[in-house]
Structures are given as structure tokens and as C-alpha cells.
Amino acid sequence: MSFDVPDDRNYLASHEWVTTDEPTRIGISDFAQDELGDVVFVELPDEGDEISHDEAFGVVESIKAVSDLYAPISGEVVAVNEDLHDQPELVNEDPYGDGWLLEVEPSDESEFEELMDAEEYEAQIA
């Protein structure tokens, strides 16, 4: 099976992505949403909260499992996708678009260099 892996973002081994342009958005990959199955609930931090690189910032619950979400970068949460409260299935339907999780103001730009690019991430999930 082939999964969509946009090349305009970077990835964590735990399947979260972050955009490299403004706004800096975080979400989960197409591969991750497929592995989870139907997402039924997403727990996210509040605007103004700080998240830290490679540490849990929330939870995604599906019909198969409950999984922690890990931050690809550190920074302040400047927006949360409020649509996910009523429509968590957006994570499945459009993981790189309407299913985004957070917008963050990065606190350490060098953390982007520690992440995988699309080609490296594709090799991981192949």
C-alpha cells in the first residue's frame, strides 16, 4: 500500500509531521491514521501551552488504540484545530489538510534538522 508523504514538511519516527513554513502546523501522517483506524477522539493542549521536542503533547484515540502524540519541535501552541472536537474523523479524511492538530511558534529552529525529510520518512514506512 502506498501512503501520501508530502515533501513540504518534516517527520518524526513516531509519525507526526511539522510544516517548515508559516504557520508551523503539526499533525499525524497518512500512514499513522491508517494504522490507527477510525479516530474517535483527540486530546490536545491549549493555546499558550508550551510543547517540547520529542515529548508527548496529547492523545489520539481510535477504535483500535489510544496513542500518545509527540512534538516534532518545541514551542508555544498558538492555535488548536477546534474542528477536531466535533469531527475527529478529519484526522483520517485529510491528515495533511483539515486534520491538522496544532499551530506552534517554534522556540528552536535547529530542531527541524533532527527530523526526517519526506524521502527518509518514506523509507521508514516502506
Backbone as numpy.savetxt, mean C-alpha at the origin, in Angstrom:
# Nx Ny Nz CAx CAy CAz Cx Cy Cz
-0.28 -16.86 -13.75 -1.12 -15.68 -13.75 -0.24 -14.43 -13.75
-0.65 -13.44 -14.48 0.11 -12.20 -14.59 -0.56 -11.10 -13.78
0.25 -10.33 -13.04 -0.28 -9.26 -12.21 0.23 -7.93 -12.69
-0.60 -6.91 -12.52 -0.24 -5.55 -12.89 0.79 -5.02 -11.89
1.91 -4.49 -12.42 2.96 -3.91 -11.58 3.40 -2.58 -12.22
2.69 -1.49 -11.90 3.05 -0.20 -12.50 4.49 0.20 -12.16
5.17 0.82 -13.12 6.57 1.18 -12.92 6.75 2.60 -12.38
5.65 3.26 -11.98 5.75 4.61 -11.43 5.72 4.62 -9.92
6.06 3.46 -9.32 6.07 3.36 -7.86 7.11 2.34 -7.41
7.36 2.32 -6.10 8.30 1.36 -5.52 7.54 0.43 -4.59
8.17 -0.72 -4.29 7.47 -1.79 -3.58 8.28 -2.33 -2.40
7.55 -2.76 -1.37 8.12 -3.50 -0.25 7.97 -4.99 -0.53
8.81 -5.81 0.06 8.69 -7.26 -0.10 7.35 -7.76 0.43
6.74 -7.03 1.36 5.45 -7.41 1.93 4.27 -6.95 1.08
4.54 -6.44 -0.14 3.55 -6.15 -1.18 2.84 -4.81 -1.07
3.37 -3.89 -0.26 2.85 -2.52 -0.28 3.61 -1.72 -1.33
2.95 -0.71 -1.89 3.60 0.16 -2.87 3.53 1.60 -2.39
4.40 2.43 -2.96 4.39 3.86 -2.70 4.72 4.57 -4.01
3.98 5.63 -4.30 4.26 6.42 -5.50 5.48 7.29 -5.24
6.19 7.61 -6.29 7.39 8.42 -6.16 7.15 9.88 -6.53
5.91 10.21 -6.90 5.56 11.59 -7.22 4.53 12.09 -6.21
4.15 13.35 -6.33 3.17 13.96 -5.43 1.76 13.73 -5.98
0.76 13.45 -5.15 0.91 13.14 -3.73 1.53 11.75 -3.55
2.28 11.59 -2.47 2.91 10.31 -2.18 1.87 9.39 -1.57
1.41 8.44 -2.39 0.36 7.52 -1.96 0.92 6.15 -1.65
0.24 5.44 -0.74 0.59 4.08 -0.34 -0.63 3.19 -0.56
-0.37 1.96 -1.02 -1.44 0.98 -1.18 -0.85 -0.41 -1.18
-1.68 -1.40 -1.55 -1.17 -2.77 -1.69 -1.23 -3.18 -3.15
-0.37 -4.10 -3.51 -0.23 -4.50 -4.91 -1.39 -5.37 -5.39
-1.47 -5.48 -6.70 -2.44 -6.36 -7.34 -2.24 -7.79 -6.86
-0.98 -8.23 -6.76 -0.66 -9.57 -6.26 -1.22 -9.75 -4.84
-1.01 -8.77 -3.98 -1.45 -8.87 -2.58 -2.97 -8.97 -2.49
-3.67 -8.14 -3.23 -5.13 -8.18 -3.14 -5.67 -9.51 -3.66
-5.00 -10.07 -4.66 -5.41 -11.37 -5.20 -5.19 -12.48 -4.17
-4.05 -12.43 -3.48 -3.74 -13.42 -2.44 -4.72 -13.32 -1.27
-5.12 -12.10 -0.91 -6.02 -11.90 0.21 -7.43 -12.39 -0.08
-7.87 -12.24 -1.31 -9.27 -12.50 -1.62 -10.08 -11.24 -1.33
-11.39 -11.41 -1.20 -12.28 -10.26 -1.04 -12.01 -9.50 0.25
-11.60 -8.24 0.12 -11.32 -7.39 1.27 -12.66 -6.91 1.85
-12.81 -7.09 3.18 -14.06 -6.71 3.83 -13.89 -5.58 4.84
-12.64 -5.27 5.23 -12.41 -4.22 6.22 -10.97 -3.75 6.12
-10.76 -2.44 6.26 -9.42 -1.86 6.28 -9.32 -0.91 7.47
-8.31 -1.13 8.32 -8.05 -0.25 9.47 -6.80 0.56 9.17
-6.95 1.88 9.19 -5.85 2.77 8.82 -5.61 3.80 9.91
-4.42 4.40 9.94 -4.15 5.47 10.91 -4.95 6.72 10.56
-4.91 7.69 11.45 -5.60 8.96 11.24 -4.67 9.97 10.59
-5.28 10.97 9.95 -4.48 12.09 9.44 -3.71 12.69 10.60
-2.45 13.05 10.36 -1.60 13.62 11.38 -0.74 12.59 12.10
-1.11 11.31 11.99 -0.30 10.26 12.60 1.01 10.10 11.85
2.04 9.62 12.53 3.33 9.32 11.92 3.40 7.82 11.66
3.92 7.46 10.49 4.19 6.05 10.20 5.69 5.90 9.99
6.19 4.68 10.24 7.63 4.45 10.17 7.95 3.34 9.18
8.99 3.57 8.40 9.45 2.63 7.38 9.52 1.21 7.94
8.88 0.29 7.21 8.92 -1.15 7.49 8.23 -1.55 8.80
7.41 -0.65 9.36 6.64 -0.98 10.55 5.15 -0.99 10.21
4.37 -1.78 10.96 2.93 -1.90 10.72 2.23 -0.56 10.96
1.31 -0.21 10.06 0.53 1.02 10.24 -0.96 0.75 10.21
-1.37 -0.46 9.87 -2.79 -0.76 9.77 -3.01 -2.23 9.51
-4.28 -2.54 9.22 -4.68 -3.93 9.01 -5.65 -3.99 7.84
-5.52 -5.05 7.06 -6.51 -5.34 6.02 -7.09 -6.71 6.33
-8.43 -6.78 6.32 -9.12 -8.03 6.63 -9.87 -8.48 5.39
-9.70 -9.76 5.07 -10.40 -10.32 3.92 -11.16 -11.56 4.37
-11.84 -12.20 3.43 -12.57 -13.42 3.78 -11.61 -14.55 4.11
-10.34 -14.41 3.72 -9.34 -15.45 3.97 -8.46 -15.19 5.18
-8.14 -13.92 5.47 -7.11 -13.64 6.47 -7.18 -12.20 6.96
-6.48 -11.95 8.07 -6.23 -10.60 8.57 -4.73 -10.38 8.44
-4.33 -9.31 7.75 -2.91 -9.06 7.50 -2.53 -7.64 7.92
-1.34 -7.52 8.52 -0.81 -6.20 8.83 -0.38 -5.51 7.54
-0.47 -4.19 7.56 0.02 -3.35 6.47 1.31 -2.69 6.94
2.34 -2.70 6.10 3.64 -2.14 6.47 3.96 -0.91 5.65
4.58 0.06 6.30 4.90 1.33 5.67 6.15 1.22 4.80
6.04 1.52 3.52 7.23 1.52 2.67 8.18 2.67 2.99
7.63 3.77 3.53 8.42 4.94 3.89 7.90 5.51 5.21
8.70 6.35 5.83 8.29 7.06 7.04 7.72 8.42 6.66
6.81 8.90 7.50 6.27 10.23 7.25 4.98 10.48 8.00
4.42 11.66 7.77 3.15 12.05 8.37 2.02 11.73 7.41
0.97 11.11 7.94 -0.23 10.82 7.15 -0.96 12.14 6.91
-1.11 12.51 5.63 -1.79 13.76 5.30 -3.19 13.52 4.74
-3.49 12.27 4.35 -4.83 11.92 3.88 -5.02 10.41 4.03
-6.26 10.04 4.31 -6.66 8.64 4.40 -7.80 8.44 3.41
-7.79 7.34 2.70 -8.85 7.07 1.73 -10.13 6.69 2.47
-10.95 7.70 2.73 -12.19 7.52 3.50 -13.19 6.61 2.77
-13.08 6.50 1.46 -14.00 5.65 0.70 -13.90 4.19 1.12
-12.76 3.80 1.67 -12.55 2.39 2.04 -13.39 1.99 3.25
-13.86 2.95 4.04 -14.72 2.61 5.18 -16.00 1.94 4.70
-16.60 2.50 3.65 -17.85 1.95 3.12 -17.64 1.03 1.93
-16.49 1.12 1.29 -16.22 0.32 0.09 -14.83 -0.31 0.15
-14.57 -1.21 1.10 -13.24 -1.82 1.19 -12.89 -2.63 -0.06
-13.90 -3.02 -0.81 -13.66 -3.79 -2.03 -12.91 -3.00 -3.10
-12.79 -1.68 -2.93 -12.00 -0.87 -3.87 -10.55 -1.36 -3.90
-10.07 -1.91 -2.77 -8.70 -2.44 -2.72 -8.55 -3.58 -3.73
-9.60 -4.40 -3.90 -9.58 -5.48 -4.88 -9.80 -4.97 -6.30
-10.74 -4.07 -6.44 -11.17 -3.63 -7.77 -10.15 -2.73 -8.46
-9.44 -1.91 -7.69 -8.52 -0.93 -8.27 -7.37 -0.64 -7.30
-6.50 -1.65 -7.06 -5.47 -1.48 -6.01 -4.49 -0.34 -6.26
-4.30 0.08 -7.52 -3.36 1.16 -7.82 -4.05 2.50 -8.08
-5.37 2.49 -8.01 -6.13 3.71 -8.26 -7.02 4.04 -7.08
-8.33 3.81 -7.22 -9.29 4.16 -6.18 -9.10 3.38 -4.89
-8.32 2.30 -4.91 -8.09 1.50 -3.71 -6.85 1.90 -2.92
-6.29 3.09 -3.17 -5.13 3.56 -2.40 -5.52 3.66 -0.93
-4.52 3.62 -0.04 -4.78 3.62 1.40 -4.51 4.97 2.05
-3.29 5.49 1.87 -2.84 6.71 2.54 -2.12 7.64 1.60
-2.11 8.92 1.95 -1.18 9.89 1.37 -0.28 10.33 2.51
1.03 10.40 2.22 2.02 10.66 3.26 2.96 11.78 2.82
3.37 12.60 3.79 4.44 13.56 3.58 5.72 12.86 4.03
6.57 12.42 3.07 7.77 11.65 3.46 8.70 12.45 4.36
9.29 11.75 5.35 10.22 12.41 6.25 11.68 12.07 5.92
11.88 11.03 5.10 13.24 10.63 4.74 13.25 10.09 3.31
13.57 10.96 2.37 13.53 10.59 0.94 14.47 9.43 0.61
15.51 9.23 1.41 16.46 8.16 1.12 15.83 6.77 1.26
14.72 6.67 1.99 14.05 5.38 2.16 13.53 4.82 0.84
13.25 5.68 -0.12 12.80 5.21 -1.43 13.85 4.30 -2.07
15.13 4.59 -1.80 16.22 3.82 -2.40 16.30 2.39 -1.86
15.70 2.15 -0.68 15.72 0.82 -0.08 14.62 -0.09 -0.64
13.71 0.47 -1.41 12.57 -0.27 -1.93 12.87 -0.89 -3.29
12.06 -1.86 -3.67 12.20 -2.49 -4.98 11.53 -1.65 -6.05
12.13 -1.62 -7.25 11.43 -1.02 -8.38 10.50 -2.08 -8.96
9.74 -1.70 -9.98 8.75 -2.62 -10.56 9.38 -3.91 -11.08
10.52 -3.80 -11.72 11.19 -4.98 -12.28 11.61 -5.95 -11.17
12.16 -5.41 -10.09 12.58 -6.26 -8.96 11.37 -6.90 -8.30
10.27 -6.13 -8.16 9.07 -6.67 -7.53 8.44 -7.76 -8.40
8.41 -7.54 -9.71 7.89 -8.57 -10.62 8.68 -9.87 -10.48
9.98 -9.77 -10.35 10.81 -10.97 -10.17 10.47 -11.68 -8.86
10.16 -10.92 -7.81 9.80 -11.51 -6.52 8.51 -12.32 -6.60
7.52 -11.80 -7.32 6.20 -12.46 -7.33 6.06 -13.48 -8.46
7.07 -13.59 -9.31 6.99 -14.51 -10.46 7.01 -15.97 -9.99
